[in-house]
Every structure is written in structure tokens, then in C-alpha cells.
Amino acid sequence: MKTQIKLMAIAGLLAFASCSKDATLEEQENLNLQTSQSLNAKEQTPNSLFDTQKKGIYTGVIAAANTQDRGVIWINAENNGTYNAYVEMVSGEIIEYTSNNSFAADIADRSFTFVSSNGSFVLDLNQSQAVVKDVTLNNNPYFVQVAKATSTRMPVSRTGTFTDPENPSLTGTWNLMTNGTVSAGAVAGEEELSLLMVTYNGMEITDTEFESFDFDCYGIPNYVPGANSNFVFAISQTSDLGGAASWSIHNESGDYYSADPCGPVSSGVFNYTDGSGTYDGVIMLD
């Protein structure tokens, strides 16, 4: 009888301990969720459950259509059960957006409207690639390009400007994004460039094709253009910007270098030709 009582007592203690453990885990999970929901879109860690889904974190560039105003954007599409966006402009302005949309099963349209005190945009996830459209800020038109972040890959955005010193009207923003994949022959962990986004005179022009080049400064043949938060290596590139353009950027922690011979210079460079003539200008990264 004593043995039976002892066994019953032990079983009761184990059951109590198990219930207490379950309660503790549930409380911790609730706390983690509450903590996660208090983070803005930039602070969010991409949820691995959504690595191959449309839910999650998107990040990229926001740039004005007619000025050099620009910044980086992060969009949270139910990564943690909420919808919000966070923008850091180069000027220092911070913009936070909210949305009341959801991935409800009975809603076929996967378009989400985000609103802030001074602007709005629509995140369209109906296609294979995310599209951000109808972007306004302070009653002015803007453009946004984003890529999906995952638990293992966080794309990098580099913003900047371009101008032709002899033709001040030829000026706008010059922005680059990576795809999260480390470049072939990477010097410092830089990732492959996936997008060039140029805005000027009310237009947005993008290029997704980059040419490999012989990186003579580091003796690397067939280097795939790459970038990270400190470096941009993109030499002898060509793009259609409404006219034929060639451009080069070799930037290391704010310092620029020429390709041949390899030596310090003051900026990245571009050459642009259209029906009106040929222009040479400078590219400055933030």
C-alpha cells in the first residue's frame, strides 16, 4: 500500500511538473509573439516558415520620381501576424506604415495597401514577383523595388545619385540591390547584384542583367558584380536607360577606385547617349 501511495504521489508530481512546463512554454511563446509584434519591419527576423511563401519580409529601395530623395524600405506581410512597413530616407526621415489587410483564405486578391501619415503604397503579391505600386509620399510620386528576404538570405540595398556636372538637368537616383547570393570570387562576402534602379525626370528604369568582368584590382577573372553594405564592385557595365549607357562603380567603404589602372578616384562614372547627344557624369553612393 505504501508503495502504491508513493507511486501515485510521484505520478502526481510528474503530472504537475509537466503541466507547469507546458504552461511555461506557452507563456514564453506568447511573450515571444508579443515581443515580435512590437518590432518594426526592419527589426523583424524573416520567419523561416515563410521562406518559400509570399508571407514574410520584403526589402528594397524607395526613390523619388523627380528629385534625389531616396531611402531603404522594409515591408512586413504577416511575418509575425501583423502588417507594417518601415522606411529610412537618406535625409534622416523615418516613415512608418500600417495595413489592415490579411491573407484571409476567402480573399483571392493578394494586394495590400499600406498607409502612413504622409503617404501610401500598394504591395501586390498576385504575381510570382512582388510589385510595389501607387507609391506617394508628401503628395509626390515615388518608385519602390523590393526582394523577398528569407531566414538565410537578406538582400542588400545601396542607394545613391547620379548627375552630369555639365548638364544639371540630367540628375536623379542610382540604386543597386543584391539577391542574397554570394558573388563568384567574392572579396569580402559581397552578394551578386540583381537590380539597378534609376529614377529621373518622372521615370523609373531598371536593369536586371549584369556583365562579369576581369577584376584586375584583385586579379580575379570573370568576377560577377557584387555588393554589400561596405563594398560595390561593378566595372564595365552596360544598361539601357532610355539610351545606351555604360557605367562603373568600384567603392570600398566610401572610397572610389578606377578600373585600369587601379587607383583612387572621386566617384563612380557613367556615359550616356540618346538622341540629343552624349553625356558623361558621376555616380555617388550613400
C-alpha positions, 0 to 999 in steps of 0.5 A, spaced: 500 500 500 505 504 501 508 503 495 502 504 491 501 511 495 508 513 493 507 511 486 501 515 485 504 521 489 510 521 484 505 520 478 502 526 481 508 530 481 510 528 474 503 530 472 504 537 475 511 538 473 509 537 466 503 541 466 507 547 469 512 546 463 507 546 458 504 552 461 511 555 461 512 554 454 506 557 452 507 563 456 514 564 453 511 563 446 506 568 447 511 573 450 515 571 444 509 573 439 508 579 443 515 581 443 515 580 435 509 584 434 512 590 437 518 590 432 518 594 426 519 591 419 526 592 419 527 589 426 523 583 424 527 576 423 524 573 416 520 567 419 523 561 416 516 558 415 515 563 410 521 562 406 518 559 400 511 563 401 509 570 399 508 571 407 514 574 410 519 580 409 520 584 403 526 589 402 528 594 397 529 601 395 524 607 395 526 613 390 523 619 388 520 620 381 523 627 380 528 629 385 534 625 389 530 623 395 531 616 396 531 611 402 531 603 404 524 600 405 522 594 409 515 591 408 512 586 413 506 581 410 504 577 416 511 575 418 509 575 425 501 576 424 501 583 423 502 588 417 507 594 417 512 597 413 518 601 415 522 606 411 529 610 412 530 616 407 537 618 406 535 625 409 534 622 416 526 621 415 523 615 418 516 613 415 512 608 418 506 604 415 500 600 417 495 595 413 489 592 415 489 587 410 490 579 411 491 573 407 484 571 409 483 564 405 476 567 402 480 573 399 483 571 392 486 578 391 493 578 394 494 586 394 495 590 400 495 597 401 499 600 406 498 607 409 502 612 413 501 619 415 504 622 409 503 617 404 501 610 401 503 604 397 500 598 394 504 591 395 501 586 390 503 579 391 498 576 385 504 575 381 510 570 382 514 577 383 512 582 388 510 589 385 510 595 389 505 600 386 501 607 387 507 609 391 506 617 394 509 620 399 508 628 401 503 628 395 509 626 390 510 620 386 515 615 388 518 608 385 519 602 390 523 595 388 523 590 393 526 582 394 523 577 398 528 576 404 528 569 407 531 566 414 538 565 410 538 570 405 537 578 406 538 582 400 542 588 400 540 595 398 545 601 396 542 607 394 545 613 391 545 619 385 547 620 379 548 627 375 552 630 369 556 636 372 555 639 365 548 638 364 544 639 371 538 637 368 540 630 367 540 628 375 536 623 379 537 616 383 542 610 382 540 604 386 543 597 386 540 591 390 543 584 391 539 577 391 542 574 397 547 570 393 554 570 394 558 573 388 563 568 384 570 570 387 567 574 392 572 579 396 569 580 402 562 576 402 559 581 397 552 578 394 551 578 386 547 584 384 540 583 381 537 590 380 539 597 378 534 602 379 534 609 376 529 614 377 529 621 373 525 626 370 518 622 372 521 615 370 523 609 373 528 604 369 531 598 371 536 593 369 536 586 371 542 583 367 549 584 369 556 583 365 562 579 369 568 582 368 576 581 369 577 584 376 584 586 375 584 590 382 584 583 385 586 579 379 580 575 379 577 573 372 570 573 370 568 576 377 560 577 377 558 584 380 557 584 387 555 588 393 554 589 400 553 594 405 561 596 405 563 594 398 560 595 390 564 592 385 561 593 378 566 595 372 564 595 365 557 595 365 552 596 360 544 598 361 539 601 357 536 607 360 532 610 355 539 610 351 545 606 351 549 607 357 555 604 360 557 605 367 562 603 373 562 603 380 568 600 384 567 603 392 570 600 398 567 603 404 566 610 401 572 610 397 572 610 389 577 606 385 578 606 377 578 600 373 585 600 369 589 602 372 587 601 379 587 607 383 583 612 387 578 616 384 572 621 386 566 617 384 563 612 380 562 614 372 557 613 367 556 615 359 550 616 356 547 617 349 540 618 346 538 622 341 540 629 343 547 627 344 552 624 349 553 625 356 558 623 361 557 624 369 558 621 376 555 616 380 555 617 388 553 612 393 550 613 400 
